[in-house]
Amino acid sequence: MGILYEQLDDEAAFRDLGKACLTEASCGTCAKENCLIGYAKSCLSNCVKNKVTYVMDGMDNIPGIDAKVYDEERLADGIAGILKICRSCEEEHFDNCIINVIRSCYEVLLFGNEREYHGSAFAYLTELSAEGQHNADLVVDAYNNRRKE
């Protein structure tokens, strides 16, 4: 089933997306849903407006290309933040959950592609940690820092 609407910390998710956004000052104009961060914001806005936690065809409609250069630490922190919101639904996980869609948008920007997620933040972080990649380590460190908050 995924996260319930009452469990969705949309303020935290919007805040992190806002930190990752390059803004019109950098981009010239806002590409809205054609930008990965803009797409994630739009999906989250629609979920809040409709009081749901799923995005119809959310994963299928993630923009494939976003050639802008984002701050890796802000993206890693965004993934860490969305993992803290995730309720680790494990076998009840579904791909079009807003949490999964937002995390996937961050992943495309940070890793170049979406990563498989099995409904467990712990399992996800364990897999990242085992990779030993710089960006994977950034996510693990950001998550550990958020746990201290």
Summary of the structure (lengths in Angstrom):
residues: 149
radius of gyration: 14.2
end to end distance: 27.9
largest distance: 42.6
contacts: 445
relative contact order: 0.18
helix: 63%
strand: 1%
